[in-house]
């Protein structure tokens, strides 16, 4: 559910869109469909985890406004509307 941050990102194939509203709508529809069949959805990769380069040591520095208006929107929509059974995050 991450937002495409670069056309060269190694995880773009796992993202729905670069538009936060569209990504959220697609995620809600997917989760609703999956869970209607009794299969639990786990939304991932949590915000800012979209790079393959130095993925175990990098830090995604994203401003608060961009986080709230772009990157967190699909996750917020999915959790609030579709209520996935789990969320994958990084500690």
N, CA, C and O atoms as a GROMACS GRO file, in nm:
protein
  364
    1UNK      N    1   0.081  -0.121   0.000
    1UNK     CA    2   0.000   0.000   0.000
    1UNK      C    3   0.084   0.126   0.000
    1UNK      O    4   0.031   0.237   0.007
    2UNK      N    5   0.214   0.111  -0.008
    2UNK     CA    6   0.299   0.230  -0.011
    2UNK      C    7   0.272   0.314  -0.135
    2UNK      O    8   0.221   0.264  -0.235
    3UNK      N    9   0.307   0.439  -0.127
    3UNK     CA   10   0.299   0.532  -0.239
    3UNK      C   11   0.432   0.526  -0.315
    3UNK      O   12   0.538   0.520  -0.252
    4UNK      N   13   0.427   0.528  -0.447
    4UNK     CA   14   0.549   0.531  -0.528
    4UNK      C   15   0.624   0.660  -0.497
    4UNK      O   16   0.570   0.768  -0.517
    5UNK      N   17   0.746   0.650  -0.449
    5UNK     CA   18   0.825   0.770  -0.421
    5UNK      C   19   0.925   0.798  -0.531
    5UNK      O   20   0.973   0.910  -0.546
    6UNK      N   21   0.957   0.696  -0.609
    6UNK     CA   22   1.051   0.709  -0.720
    6UNK      C   23   1.017   0.604  -0.825
    6UNK      O   24   0.979   0.493  -0.789
    7UNK      N   25   1.031   0.637  -0.953
    7UNK     CA   26   1.004   0.535  -1.055
    7UNK      C   27   1.106   0.422  -1.052
    7UNK      O   28   1.085   0.318  -1.115
    8UNK      N   29   1.216   0.440  -0.982
    8UNK     CA   30   1.320   0.339  -0.974
    8UNK      C   31   1.308   0.251  -0.849
    8UNK      O   32   1.390   0.162  -0.829
    9UNK      N   33   1.208   0.276  -0.766
    9UNK     CA   34   1.193   0.201  -0.642
    9UNK      C   35   1.172   0.053  -0.671
    9UNK      O   36   1.096   0.016  -0.760
   10UNK      N   37   1.239  -0.029  -0.595
   10UNK     CA   38   1.233  -0.173  -0.616
   10UNK      C   39   1.102  -0.237  -0.573
   10UNK      O   40   1.076  -0.352  -0.608
   11UNK      N   41   1.020  -0.167  -0.498
   11UNK     CA   42   0.894  -0.223  -0.448
   11UNK      C   43   0.771  -0.164  -0.517
   11UNK      O   44   0.660  -0.184  -0.468
   12UNK      N   45   0.788  -0.092  -0.626
   12UNK     CA   46   0.673  -0.032  -0.693
   12UNK      C   47   0.571  -0.134  -0.738
   12UNK      O   48   0.451  -0.104  -0.743
   13UNK      N   49   0.615  -0.255  -0.769
   13UNK     CA   50   0.520  -0.358  -0.812
   13UNK      C   51   0.424  -0.396  -0.700
   13UNK      O   52   0.318  -0.454  -0.727
   14UNK      N   53   0.457  -0.365  -0.577
   14UNK     CA   54   0.370  -0.394  -0.463
   14UNK      C   55   0.276  -0.278  -0.430
   14UNK      O   56   0.190  -0.291  -0.343
   15UNK      N   57   0.292  -0.166  -0.496
   15UNK     CA   58   0.212  -0.048  -0.468
   15UNK      C   59   0.092  -0.040  -0.562
   15UNK      O   60   0.100  -0.082  -0.677
   16UNK      N   61  -0.018   0.014  -0.513
   16UNK     CA   62  -0.137   0.031  -0.597
   16UNK      C   63  -0.129   0.154  -0.686
   16UNK      O   64  -0.173   0.150  -0.801
   17UNK      N   65  -0.075   0.263  -0.636
   17UNK     CA   66  -0.078   0.387  -0.711
   17UNK      C   67   0.013   0.491  -0.647
   17UNK      O   68   0.058   0.474  -0.533
   18UNK      N   69   0.039   0.598  -0.721
   18UNK     CA   70   0.109   0.713  -0.662
   18UNK      C   71   0.010   0.814  -0.607
   18UNK      O   72   0.050   0.914  -0.547
   19UNK      N   73  -0.119   0.790  -0.627
   19UNK     CA   74  -0.225   0.876  -0.577
   19UNK      C   75  -0.279   0.818  -0.447
   19UNK      O   76  -0.327   0.704  -0.447
   20UNK      N   77  -0.274   0.891  -0.336
   20UNK     CA   78  -0.314   0.834  -0.208
   20UNK      C   79  -0.461   0.793  -0.201
   20UNK      O   80  -0.493   0.690  -0.142
   21UNK      N   81  -0.550   0.870  -0.261
   21UNK     CA   82  -0.693   0.835  -0.258
   21UNK      C   83  -0.719   0.708  -0.338
   21UNK      O   84  -0.791   0.619  -0.292
   22UNK      N   85  -0.662   0.699  -0.457
   22UNK     CA   86  -0.680   0.580  -0.540
   22UNK      C   87  -0.621   0.457  -0.472
   22UNK      O   88  -0.683   0.351  -0.471
   23UNK      N   89  -0.503   0.470  -0.416
   23UNK     CA   90  -0.440   0.358  -0.345
   23UNK      C   91  -0.527   0.312  -0.229
   23UNK      O   92  -0.542   0.192  -0.206
   24UNK      N   93  -0.585   0.407  -0.156
   24UNK     CA   94  -0.673   0.373  -0.045
   24UNK      C   95  -0.800   0.302  -0.091
   24UNK      O   96  -0.841   0.203  -0.030
   25UNK      N   97  -0.863   0.352  -0.198
   25UNK     CA   98  -0.985   0.290  -0.251
   25UNK      C   99  -0.958   0.147  -0.297
   25UNK      O  100  -1.036   0.056  -0.271
   26UNK      N  101  -0.844   0.128  -0.365
   26UNK     CA  102  -0.808  -0.006  -0.413
   26UNK      C  103  -0.780  -0.099  -0.296
   26UNK      O  104  -0.820  -0.216  -0.299
   27UNK      N  105  -0.714  -0.050  -0.194
   27UNK     CA  106  -0.684  -0.132  -0.078
   27UNK      C  107  -0.811  -0.173  -0.005
   27UNK      O  108  -0.826  -0.289   0.033
   28UNK      N  109  -0.903  -0.079   0.014
   28UNK     CA  110  -1.029  -0.110   0.081
   28UNK      C  111  -1.105  -0.217   0.004
   28UNK      O  112  -1.155  -0.312   0.064
   29UNK      N  113  -1.114  -0.203  -0.128
   29UNK     CA  114  -1.186  -0.301  -0.210
   29UNK      C  115  -1.119  -0.439  -0.202
   29UNK      O  116  -1.188  -0.540  -0.189
   30UNK      N  117  -0.988  -0.442  -0.208
   30UNK     CA  118  -0.915  -0.569  -0.202
   30UNK      C  119  -0.936  -0.637  -0.066
   30UNK      O  120  -0.965  -0.756  -0.060
   31UNK      N  121  -0.919  -0.560   0.040
   31UNK     CA  122  -0.934  -0.616   0.176
   31UNK      C  123  -1.076  -0.665   0.198
   31UNK      O  124  -1.096  -0.775   0.251
   32UNK      N  125  -1.175  -0.585   0.158
   32UNK     CA  126  -1.315  -0.628   0.174
   32UNK      C  127  -1.341  -0.758   0.099
   32UNK      O  128  -1.406  -0.849   0.153
   33UNK      N  129  -1.292  -0.768  -0.024
   33UNK     CA  130  -1.312  -0.890  -0.102
   33UNK      C  131  -1.244  -1.010  -0.042
   33UNK      O  132  -1.302  -1.118  -0.034
   34UNK      N  133  -1.121  -0.993   0.001
   34UNK     CA  134  -1.044  -1.102   0.061
   34UNK      C  135  -1.109  -1.151   0.190
   34UNK      O  136  -1.129  -1.271   0.208
   35UNK      N  137  -1.141  -1.058   0.278
   35UNK     CA  138  -1.196  -1.096   0.408
   35UNK      C  139  -1.339  -1.146   0.398
   35UNK      O  140  -1.386  -1.216   0.488
   36UNK      N  141  -1.410  -1.111   0.290
   36UNK     CA  142  -1.546  -1.164   0.273
   36UNK      C  143  -1.543  -1.315   0.247
   36UNK      O  144  -1.644  -1.384   0.263
   37UNK      N  145  -1.426  -1.365   0.208
   37UNK     CA  146  -1.410  -1.509   0.183
   37UNK      C  147  -1.349  -1.579   0.303
   37UNK      O  148  -1.314  -1.697   0.295
   38UNK      N  149  -1.336  -1.508   0.415
   38UNK     CA  150  -1.282  -1.569   0.537
   38UNK      C  151  -1.130  -1.572   0.544
   38UNK      O  152  -1.074  -1.643   0.627
   39UNK      N  153  -1.064  -1.497   0.459
   39UNK     CA  154  -0.918  -1.490   0.459
   39UNK      C  155  -0.877  -1.355   0.517
   39UNK      O  156  -0.922  -1.251   0.470
   40UNK      N  157  -0.792  -1.357   0.618
   40UNK     CA  158  -0.748  -1.233   0.681
   40UNK      C  159  -0.648  -1.158   0.597
   40UNK      O  160  -0.557  -1.217   0.538
   41UNK      N  161  -0.664  -1.027   0.591
   41UNK     CA  162  -0.571  -0.941   0.518
   41UNK      C  163  -0.469  -0.881   0.614
   41UNK      O  164  -0.501  -0.845   0.727
   42UNK      N  165  -0.346  -0.871   0.567
   42UNK     CA  166  -0.240  -0.802   0.640
   42UNK      C  167  -0.190  -0.691   0.549
   42UNK      O  168  -0.129  -0.718   0.445
   43UNK      N  169  -0.215  -0.566   0.589
   43UNK     CA  170  -0.168  -0.456   0.504
   43UNK      C  171  -0.021  -0.429   0.532
   43UNK      O  172   0.024  -0.431   0.646
   44UNK      N  173   0.052  -0.405   0.424
   44UNK     CA  174   0.195  -0.381   0.430
   44UNK      C  175   0.238  -0.308   0.305
   44UNK      O  176   0.153  -0.284   0.220
   45UNK      N  177   0.350  -0.275   0.290
   45UNK     CA  178   0.463  -0.249   0.375
   45UNK      C  179   0.442  -0.110   0.430
   45UNK      O  180   0.415  -0.016   0.355
   46UNK      N  181   0.453  -0.096   0.558
   46UNK     CA  182   0.413   0.028   0.621
   46UNK      C  183   0.493   0.146   0.568
   46UNK      O  184   0.601   0.128   0.512
   47UNK      N  185   0.440   0.263   0.586
   47UNK     CA  186   0.484   0.390   0.528
   47UNK      C  187   0.636   0.406   0.521
   47UNK      O  188   0.708   0.387   0.619
   48UNK      N  189   0.684   0.441   0.401
   48UNK     CA  190   0.825   0.470   0.381
   48UNK      C  191   0.912   0.349   0.356
   48UNK      O  192   1.032   0.365   0.333
   49UNK      N  193   0.859   0.229   0.359
   49UNK     CA  194   0.937   0.108   0.335
   49UNK      C  195   0.921   0.068   0.189
   49UNK      O  196   0.848  -0.026   0.158
   50UNK      N  197   0.989   0.140   0.100
   50UNK     CA  198   0.970   0.115  -0.043
   50UNK      C  199   1.101   0.112  -0.120
   50UNK      O  200   1.102   0.132  -0.241
   51UNK      N  201   1.210   0.087  -0.052
   51UNK     CA  202   1.340   0.087  -0.118
   51UNK      C  203   1.407  -0.048  -0.103
   51UNK      O  204   1.395  -0.113   0.000
   52UNK      N  205   1.477  -0.089  -0.206
   52UNK     CA  206   1.557  -0.212  -0.199
   52UNK      C  207   1.702  -0.179  -0.168
   52UNK      O  208   1.777  -0.265  -0.119
   53UNK      N  209   1.744  -0.056  -0.196
   53UNK     CA  210   1.882  -0.015  -0.173
   53UNK      C  211   1.905   0.006  -0.024
   53UNK      O  212   1.838   0.088   0.038
   54UNK      N  213   1.998  -0.067   0.034
   54UNK     CA  214   2.032  -0.057   0.176
   54UNK      C  215   1.908  -0.062   0.264
   54UNK      O  216   1.896   0.016   0.359
   55UNK      N  217   1.816  -0.153   0.232
   55UNK     CA  218   1.687  -0.158   0.299
   55UNK      C  219   1.695  -0.186   0.448
   55UNK      O  220   1.602  -0.151   0.521
   56UNK      N  221   1.801  -0.248   0.496
   56UNK     CA  222   1.810  -0.277   0.639
   56UNK      C  223   1.874  -0.165   0.718
   56UNK      O  224   1.872  -0.167   0.841
   57UNK      N  225   1.930  -0.065   0.649
   57UNK     CA  226   1.998   0.043   0.721
   57UNK      C  227   1.946   0.182   0.685
   57UNK      O  228   1.982   0.279   0.752
   58UNK      N  229   1.863   0.194   0.583
   58UNK     CA  230   1.818   0.328   0.540
   58UNK      C  231   1.712   0.385   0.632
   58UNK      O  232   1.644   0.312   0.706
   59UNK      N  233   1.698   0.513   0.627
   59UNK     CA  234   1.595   0.583   0.703
   59UNK      C  235   1.520   0.674   0.607
   59UNK      O  236   1.579   0.760   0.542
   60UNK      N  237   1.389   0.655   0.597
   60UNK     CA  238   1.307   0.739   0.510
   60UNK      C  239   1.269   0.865   0.586
   60UNK      O  240   1.190   0.860   0.680
   61UNK      N  241   1.324   0.978   0.545
   61UNK     CA  242   1.295   1.105   0.609
   61UNK      C  243   1.181   1.171   0.532
   61UNK      O  244   1.201   1.221   0.422
   62UNK      N  245   1.061   1.172   0.590
   62UNK     CA  246   0.943   1.226   0.524
   62UNK      C  247   0.882   1.331   0.617
   62UNK      O  248   0.859   1.304   0.735
   63UNK      N  249   0.856   1.448   0.565
   63UNK     CA  250   0.799   1.556   0.645
   63UNK      C  251   0.659   1.523   0.696
   63UNK      O  252   0.588   1.441   0.637
   64UNK      N  253   0.620   1.588   0.805
   64UNK     CA  254   0.491   1.560   0.868
   64UNK      C  255   0.373   1.587   0.773
   64UNK      O  256   0.279   1.508   0.768
   65UNK      N  257   0.378   1.697   0.700
   65UNK     CA  258   0.268   1.730   0.609
   65UNK      C  259   0.254   1.624   0.500
   65UNK      O  260   0.144   1.579   0.471
   66UNK      N  261   0.365   1.585   0.440
   66UNK     CA  262   0.361   1.481   0.336
   66UNK      C  263   0.313   1.349   0.394
   66UNK      O  264   0.237   1.277   0.329
   67UNK      N  265   0.355   1.317   0.516
   67UNK     CA  266   0.305   1.194   0.580
   67UNK      C  267   0.154   1.197   0.594
   67UNK      O  268   0.087   1.100   0.558
   68UNK      N  269   0.099   1.305   0.646
   68UNK     CA  270  -0.045   1.314   0.671
   68UNK      C  271  -0.128   1.324   0.542
   68UNK      O  272  -0.236   1.265   0.534
   69UNK      N  273  -0.079   1.398   0.443
   69UNK     CA  274  -0.158   1.423   0.323
   69UNK      C  275  -0.137   1.321   0.212
   69UNK      O  276  -0.222   1.308   0.124
   70UNK      N  277  -0.027   1.248   0.215
   70UNK     CA  278   0.003   1.155   0.106
   70UNK      C  279   0.023   1.012   0.157
   70UNK      O  280  -0.055   0.923   0.123
   71UNK      N  281   0.124   0.990   0.237
   71UNK     CA  282   0.170   0.855   0.267
   71UNK      C  283   0.082   0.777   0.365
   71UNK      O  284   0.070   0.655   0.352
   72UNK      N  285   0.021   0.844   0.462
   72UNK     CA  286  -0.063   0.772   0.558
   72UNK      C  287  -0.207   0.754   0.512
   72UNK      O  288  -0.280   0.673   0.569
   73UNK      N  289  -0.250   0.829   0.410
   73UNK     CA  290  -0.389   0.826   0.365
   73UNK      C  291  -0.437   0.685   0.330
   73UNK      O  292  -0.543   0.644   0.379
   74UNK      N  293  -0.365   0.607   0.245
   74UNK     CA  294  -0.416   0.474   0.211
   74UNK      C  295  -0.426   0.382   0.332
   74UNK      O  296  -0.520   0.303   0.342
   75UNK      N  297  -0.331   0.392   0.425
   75UNK     CA  298  -0.335   0.308   0.545
   75UNK      C  299  -0.452   0.348   0.634
   75UNK      O  300  -0.522   0.262   0.688
   76UNK      N  301  -0.472   0.477   0.649
   76UNK     CA  302  -0.583   0.526   0.730
   76UNK      C  303  -0.716   0.478   0.673
   76UNK      O  304  -0.802   0.430   0.747
   77UNK      N  305  -0.732   0.491   0.541
   77UNK     CA  306  -0.856   0.448   0.476
   77UNK      C  307  -0.877   0.298   0.495
   77UNK      O  308  -0.988   0.254   0.526
   78UNK      N  309  -0.772   0.220   0.475
   78UNK     CA  310  -0.784   0.074   0.485
   78UNK      C  311  -0.820   0.031   0.627
   78UNK      O  312  -0.909  -0.052   0.646
   79UNK      N  313  -0.752   0.087   0.726
   79UNK     CA  314  -0.779   0.048   0.865
   79UNK      C  315  -0.919   0.091   0.907
   79UNK      O  316  -0.991   0.013   0.969
   80UNK      N  317  -0.957   0.213   0.874
   80UNK     CA  318  -1.086   0.265   0.917
   80UNK      C  319  -1.203   0.198   0.844
   80UNK      O  320  -1.301   0.161   0.908
   81UNK      N  321  -1.193   0.183   0.712
   81UNK     CA  322  -1.305   0.134   0.634
   81UNK      C  323  -1.310  -0.018   0.618
   81UNK      O  324  -1.418  -0.077   0.626
   82UNK      N  325  -1.196  -0.081   0.597
   82UNK     CA  326  -1.196  -0.225   0.569
   82UNK      C  327  -1.162  -0.310   0.691
   82UNK      O  328  -1.189  -0.430   0.690
   83UNK      N  329  -1.104  -0.251   0.793
   83UNK     CA  330  -1.070  -0.320   0.916
   83UNK      C  331  -0.992  -0.451   0.890
   83UNK      O  332  -1.042  -0.560   0.918
   84UNK      N  333  -0.870  -0.439   0.835
   84UNK     CA  334  -0.790  -0.559   0.810
   84UNK      C  335  -0.758  -0.633   0.940
   84UNK      O  336  -0.754  -0.572   1.047
   85UNK      N  337  -0.736  -0.761   0.928
   85UNK     CA  338  -0.711  -0.840   1.047
   85UNK      C  339  -0.573  -0.814   1.106
   85UNK      O  340  -0.551  -0.842   1.224
   86UNK      N  341  -0.479  -0.762   1.027
   86UNK     CA  342  -0.346  -0.732   1.080
   86UNK      C  343  -0.278  -0.625   0.996
   86UNK      O  344  -0.318  -0.596   0.883
   87UNK      N  345  -0.174  -0.566   1.055
   87UNK     CA  346  -0.093  -0.464   0.987
   87UNK      C  347   0.053  -0.499   1.008
   87UNK      O  348   0.096  -0.518   1.122
   88UNK      N  349   0.130  -0.508   0.900
   88UNK     CA  350   0.273  -0.536   0.912
   88UNK      C  351   0.346  -0.405   0.933
   88UNK      O  352   0.325  -0.309   0.858
   89UNK      N  353   0.430  -0.400   1.032
   89UNK     CA  354   0.511  -0.281   1.057
   89UNK      C  355   0.653  -0.322   1.091
   89UNK      O  356   0.683  -0.440   1.106
   90UNK      N  357   0.737  -0.223   1.104
   90UNK     CA  358   0.877  -0.248   1.136
   90UNK      C  359   0.906  -0.184   1.270
   90UNK      O  360   0.863  -0.072   1.297
   91UNK      N  361   0.977  -0.254   1.354
   91UNK     CA  362   1.016  -0.198   1.484
   91UNK      C  363   1.152  -0.135   1.478
   91UNK      O  364   1.200  -0.083   1.579
   0.00000   0.00000   0.00000
